[in-house]
Amino acid sequence: MPQQISPSLRSNIDSFIAMDVVARAEQLSRQGEDIVSMAVGQPGAPAPRGARDAAMRQIESGSIGYTSAPGIEGLRTCIASHYSEKYQVEINPQRIFATTGSSAGFILAFLSMFDEGARIAIPSPGYPAYRNIIRALSMVPVEIETNPQSRWTLNPQLLEQAHEKENLDGVLFANPNNPNGTMLERESFAALLKCAEALGIRFISDEIYHGLTYTMKEACALEFVDDAIIINSFSKYYCMTGWRIGWMIVPDAIIRTIDRLQQNLFICAPEISQIAAQAAFDGIEEMEAVRQTYVDNRQLFLERLPKLGITEIQPIDGAFYAYGNTSPVSDNSMELANEILDQCRVAITPGLDFDLKRGESWMRFSFAGDHQRMNEGFDRLDHWLARR
Ligand SMILES: Cc1ncc(COP(=O)(O)O)c(C=O)c1O
């Protein structure tokens, strides 16, 4: 008699709806359907040529193995130089860990600093995996609702209010944010970091969309405070989602803690991806050309989304997303996403992924894809709406 398997309570987390949409879109593609994807935050362009060549040479050599848990020295040194050049911040490479995407970085950050029941603030709308990873680790996500008055981003006042209600242990903040691309100005970001420091709240800064900004320059948390944890990745600016490679920078006090966690949880990030990532730093010119395509796409979305009746598009300061209010079209964004995928073969992510309370009225449109394809998607949406 087979044993009945009942999943653990901690695994009872929401699905990542954007990934569910991708799975459906992939299934339709396999059946020969032509899908325009505005669903997932995945660059249409490939990784830098040099990164691909470096990986190819490594495959040819036949030697792909484990590395030390923090990662290969060459990559960590390149990352340290990147901080020195871009932000004028000097980082000892010992503080840098190569991770299996930024996703692994979150797990390492949470486990290294917080115990069961710890309360970690995240903005809403925000990246859904934050909430779900925190829950799966038996910690408590505290969602702080941003609003038009806060320009759809976190600020010291909102953080203080949440902390006053019940003490927070940590805060995780992405600047630019996902799903809206909204950013805090440099001075306001510094104020948020100082506020968290003064309240004794550990700061985790998700800087995955750095390099992809349009209205202001991004700042690194380490320009203002020494003990924030920085999470970053080669997935977005460097177009390397499938290589599963990112990095984190940790305070001296927890280097060995992260080392032990990484050794046991992941051993190391994939060696071939680490080698490719190191070479990616030589591909800046290529990546800047890709970024220019997002500038054009952003303009296209700002022009065409309002014509579909979508309102309140939140400030797109960076990243490659437009997050808009779709209630003039439908008050059920999940149904609307399914209807659009079924009837015009355009994949879009419903807002419920990013905002459990208000998401039924919102949708996220990713503009990371090819410009022509994005235009094609809008043409289909125009026709569909006209017939609806
Ligand atoms: C804000 C944010 N952080 C982290 C990630 C995860 O990226 P990866 O694990 O590919 O580095 C994403 C992916 O979309 C994201 O939007």
Ligand as a Chemical Component Dictionary entry (heavy atoms), coordinates in Angstrom:
data_LIG
# 
_chem_comp.id                   LIG 
_chem_comp.type                 NON-POLYMER 
_chem_comp.pdbx_formal_charge   0 
_chem_comp.three_letter_code    LIG 
# 
loop_
_chem_comp_atom.comp_id 
_chem_comp_atom.atom_id 
_chem_comp_atom.alt_atom_id 
_chem_comp_atom.type_symbol 
_chem_comp_atom.charge 
_chem_comp_atom.model_Cartn_x 
_chem_comp_atom.model_Cartn_y 
_chem_comp_atom.model_Cartn_z 
_chem_comp_atom.pdbx_ordinal 
LIG C1 C1 C 0 13.438 41.824 -8.643  1  
LIG C2 C2 C 0 13.975 40.490 -9.034  2  
LIG N1 N1 N 0 14.870 39.877 -8.235  3  
LIG C3 C3 C 0 15.340 38.654 -8.543  4  
LIG C4 C4 C 0 14.950 37.971 -9.679  5  
LIG C5 C5 C 0 15.490 36.582 -9.938  6  
LIG O1 O1 O 0 16.496 36.565 -10.897 7  
LIG P1 P1 P 0 17.620 35.457 -11.087 8  
LIG O2 O2 O 0 17.415 34.375 -10.085 9  
LIG O3 O3 O 0 17.478 35.003 -12.490 10 
LIG O4 O4 O 0 18.914 36.177 -10.849 11 
LIG C6 C6 C 0 14.036 38.571 -10.547 12 
LIG C7 C7 C 0 13.576 37.867 -11.752 13 
LIG O5 O5 O 0 12.719 38.281 -12.479 14 
LIG C8 C8 C 0 13.538 39.856 -10.216 15 
LIG O6 O6 O 0 12.653 40.495 -10.992 16 
# 
loop_
_chem_comp_bond.comp_id 
_chem_comp_bond.atom_id_1 
_chem_comp_bond.atom_id_2 
_chem_comp_bond.value_order 
_chem_comp_bond.pdbx_ordinal 
LIG C1 C2 SING 1  
LIG C2 N1 SING 2  
LIG C2 C8 DOUB 3  
LIG N1 C3 DOUB 4  
LIG C3 C4 SING 5  
LIG C4 C5 SING 6  
LIG C4 C6 DOUB 7  
LIG C5 O1 SING 8  
LIG O1 P1 SING 9  
LIG P1 O2 DOUB 10 
LIG P1 O3 SING 11 
LIG P1 O4 SING 12 
LIG C6 C7 SING 13 
LIG C6 C8 SING 14 
LIG C7 O5 DOUB 15 
LIG C8 O6 SING 16 
# 
